Each structure stands twice: as structure tokens, then as C-alpha cells.
């Protein structure tokens, strides 16, 4: 039986995530403190939301099981514990740059070492097996990975040459390709991880430990400093950009709750960026700007409040202020004028979304415009930004207009208006007039995105309902109805400064508020996959009907 160990372990990871039932010993994870990217799975939390037995009841699983003839795979699908993996312990995956190359590792705990060894021997018949102390090593075919384990833990190590992109460049700028580690090096890494010193462990990082304490099901850790290392010489000409990477990390938690999927992110920055944040603390989006949106049929909104003066300091920090001022100077403008022109409120809204057949006119520079009928989406869009100095803003607009190709605004059917307080552009004159006149439409979603430096709202229901008119066949309609019964809206907020990090949040809200979102996802995927299988079978049958009779026997 030819199956990659990676795919088997990914199945095991899913299984571990959905059937474990006790708290995990996170301290047993071996993750280097310079890992670029880490995924941690909180198995015990996920288990409380959807069980392996529930997955076994789905139609896609039943079909997969019925088509599987291999006894080992059937045994695994019946009870994944036959792998010998401890299904009560958490698992982790990470990618790390190492010298000229890189490697990835997937790890977990072993419940039955004998069963684990027997399972892997059967999966990888003929693989080389050796031992270093109490650690057993299996070299996988192809030389791209190894499996190492003892009575308590297993670690799968694979070559990841993409983790060090820049090292493929020579001093003359030629590219020789990424470096790949030989199998013996991968074995060395795998054995080393079993005795990872505490000082070299990411478990010793307070920020990482704080992330693992966050209530959630999956944790993501991204070290942007290591991303910069991966690029290496590719950023040698942009050394000033290192401030955007060095010392910065992000920690994200995904939590499957009743009726929604929530994400919480903490972004930690280096000292130079923190100084800027202290000098220009995050401002807050006001209710007023959101409620100025004239339409009650809002599909999506993106809003932010930024300090214009902070842009100048960011340019200085990056070392590109001279370049930017030179470019603006060539066009008769300056960064100081931009700061003077803008107050810092910004809004983009998509409203009155619809989907149907309409005439579209395409300009033709060499003759009459071409008009055609097409089934396309349509919407009104509105962009607005607050004005601090009308004269300085007007000067900026005139320069931009000179750079915009002639007829571009006509093609977009867009116009704009400017007064002492606002600049607004859009494709609906009525909306522009209403926005500039002011007003308070008291949108229901306003409080969900205001009060932060950045906010976004997407009404998935409105978009799906509008798109429903474009659906014709029964399969697509069934999928559309399933989606309408599943998805409600999406909310993003960010820019809130707390202690030593910047906080961000997101919610994917579902229609059913009483059922856990992971359980709902399991059911939704089952419905969509059943529709896809039915449509695929229908396509296959139609293909058979259209082939010559002489080839019918081949089916």
C-alpha cells in the first residue's frame, strides 16, 4: 500500500482534534523559539463540539468508507486509535529556517508504541528503521522525510526548502534554486527535537504561552522576523523595511462558538514601531461617519480612522521620506500638504447589490461603443474621506485628475463632490448628494465596527439573496439554499492598543445561533459535498450519453 505518512498524520491530526477528551500537556511540545510559523491544535476543546462518531454519520464519510478496500485504512476509519497515536493529547506543526534550507515538523503523543510502529511499518513497507538511544527512526522513501518516536512522542520531519528562499541566490544575482537537506540531516533534526533545551523552546516565550492560554480550538503563531530571514538577501536593497519585520510576531486564536467562528489576534511590535504607536495612539471610528451612508441596503463597509501626521513619521522610519517627497515634488505637491488636506476619517461602502441581466456598454476608441447583454452583478459604491483643508485637498485632486486616463471615470460611471468637511466619490449621484448633506441612518451594524481604528462589515445574507436570482440549475440552487441557511455576516475590527500588543478581532456569524459552529460546518460540508457528488454523477452520465456507441463498453 503506497500512502504518504504525511497524509496519514494529517488524518490523525483531524482525528485527534475531534475525539480526544482530556486536557493536553502543552509543555511536551518541542517547538524551537525561532520557528517561522506554528499551528497548535487544542484537541480536547474541539472534541466537545463535534465527535468522530458524528463525522462517521456524514454521507461523504460513508461513501469514502464504502469505496475503501484496504483493510488498514478501514481499520483507521473505524477507530483511529489503531494508529497508536495518543488521541487525548494536542498536536503541533511548525516550519523553521535552518542554515541554507529549512524543515517542517508535525508532532504529537504516542499511546501505544508497539501499535504505532506496526502501523507505520505497514504504511511504509521496506522503509529503513534504525535507533538512537530510546528513539526509533524510520527513513521514508524518496529521502524527503523521516519519522522519529519513542514511547511517549512522535515527530515527523520533512524537508522544507522554501523556508529559505533567498539562499538560492548567488552573489551575482543568479538563482540556483532552494537548498534541500539530505535525509541524514532531517534525522538529526528529528532526534534533536526530543532534547530541545528550554532556553531554545518557544514554550519559554511569554507571548506564546499567553496565546495557548487563550480559550480557543486552534492557535496560529507567525514570527515576521523569521519571514525576513527567509527572504534574506532578497531584501538587501530594502534594508529600511526590516523595521516592519524585526521583533514583530502575531498570535491568533480561532474559537468555534455557538452560532459563530471567532478570531482574536495579538500583534506584538518592536520598540521603534511601539514608539510611533505611543506618539500616534489609535483613533476611533465615529458612529457619525458610518450612519452617513445613505442606503439601508448595505452589503459591505470598510472604515478606518488614522492620524495623517503619522504617515510622515512612518516614511522617515522606513527611510523613504526623501523618495516620496521627491515624487510628490515632481508633481507640485508635498507630504506636508497631504497632512494638511486630510483629517483621517476614511470610508468605503458597497450598497444596493443586485444580480441580473443588464446592458453593458464598452467604449470603443476607434468607433461606436459596443453594447451587450450580460448576467452580471451590480452595486452602488461610495468612497469618502474627511477634509481638514479644502484648498490643499482640491490641489491634490487636480493633480490626481491629470494622472487618471481620459474617460476612466466615465467608464466607471463615477463622480465626486468636495466641501469643507468631506470628499466623496461614487457611481450614484443621489448617494453622493445624500452623503454630503449629512444625516443619521442609524444602521444596525454601526456599533459593531465603530469605536476602533479599523472596522469592516460584510452582510453575507444580502449578497447571497441578491445572487440567488442568477442561479438556474437545481444543484446550484440547493447549494445556494444551504449557504443561505448557514452564513449570516462577517465583522472585523482592529487597531486597539493594549499593554504591549495591538488587538484585532473577527467574527463569522451563522444563521443558527444555538448550535456550535464546528458542528454546523460538519453538516454544511456534508450537504455541499453531496450536491457536488450528485452533480458530478449527473455530468458523468451525460458524458456517457453523448459518446459514440462503439465506446460505450469502456464505461
Secondary structure, DSSP 8 states (H G I E B T S, - for coil): ----HHHHHHHHHHHHHHH--S---GGG---BTT-SEEEEE-HHHHHTT--HHHHHTSHHHHHHHHH---HHHHHHHH-GGGG-B-TTS-EEEEEEEETTEEEEEEEEEBS-HHHHHHHHHHHTTT-EEEEETTEEEEE-TTSSEEEEE-SSEEEEEEE-GGGGGGGGB-TTS-B-------HHHHHHHHHHHTT--GGGBGGG-HHHHHHHHSS-SEEEEEEHHHHHHHHGGGGGGGGGGGGGTTT-EEEEEEEEEBTEEEEEEEEE--HHHHHHHHHT------HHHHHT---S-EEEEEEEE--HHHHHHHHHHHT-HHHHHHHHHHTT--HHHHHHHEEEEEEEEEEEEEEEEEEEEE--TTSS-EEEEEEEEEEEEEEEEEES-HHHHHHHHHHHHHHS-TTHHHHTT-EEEE-SSEEEEES-HHHHHHHHH------TTHHHHTTSSEEEEE-HHHHHHHHGGG--SHHHHHHHHHHHTTEEEEEEEEEEEETTEEEEEEEEEES-SSSBHHHHHHHHHHHHHHHHHHHHHHHHHHHHHHS-GGGGGG-
